[in-house]
Amino acid sequence: MVLKAGVVGLGILGSQYTTFLDEQPEVHVDSVADIRSKVAREVAAPVGAKPYEDYEQMFRGPDAGSGGCRRPQTRCTAIR
């Protein structure tokens, strides 16, 4: 079984986390979100993920999997 994953926030940690997840054989990164659309596209392309500017739209979409938020804990809200 492969876990579908989405990553929200693609700064330094989020970008590294996306790469790390993509290297795991039991995980497929299917979507990423960042308010910077260019960054979302750049991070999504190498892992074959769909880029989003809005994380809420990402989780409403057909590619929605488990989510991870790469921001300081005090700024994260529960995602799905």
N, C-alpha and C positions, 0 to 999 in steps of 0.2 A: 504494500500500500504506500502511495506517495502522498505526502502532506502538501497541499497547495498553500502558499504563503504570499502575503502582501506586506510591503514595507512602507511605512509612512514617515516622511522626513528623511531627506537624502543629503544631509550634510556629510561631514567626514565619517561619523560613526554609522549613519544609515547606509552610505555607499559601501563601506566595508562590510557591514552586516549583510547586505544584499549579495555581495560576492561570496561571503562565507556560506550563506544558506544555499546558494547555487552550487557550491562544491559538495554539498551533502547529497548522497545518492537517494535518500529517502524524502527529499524536499524538492519541490518545484516552485520557484518564485514566478508567479503568474501576473503580478501587478505591483506597481510602485507608485507612490504619490509624493509630490512636492509642489509647493506653490510656484516654484521656478520651472516652467514647462520645459525649457531647454535642458535643465539638469535631469528632470524626470525622463526625458527621451534618451539622454546620454547614458544614464544608469540602466534603463530598461533594455536597450538594444543588445548589449553583450549577453544578457541572460534570457532573452526572448520573452520579456515581460511586457505587459501593456502599460504605458505611462498615463498618469492622471495628474491634473493640477489640484483636484479636490478629493480628499480622502473619503468624504461621505459619498461622492459619486462612485468612487472605486468600490466601496463596499456594497453599493446597490447594484453594481454591474454583474454581468454573468461570470466574470473571472474571479469573483470574490472568494477568498480563502481565509485562512487564519491571518490575523494582523499583528504587526509589531510596531511599536512607536519608539523611534530612536531620538527622544528628547529628554531633557531632565525630568525626573519622576514628578516633580511638582507641576509640570506643565502638561502632563499626559492625562487624558481621560480614558475611561474604559472603552475599548473598541471591540465591538461584536463579541 
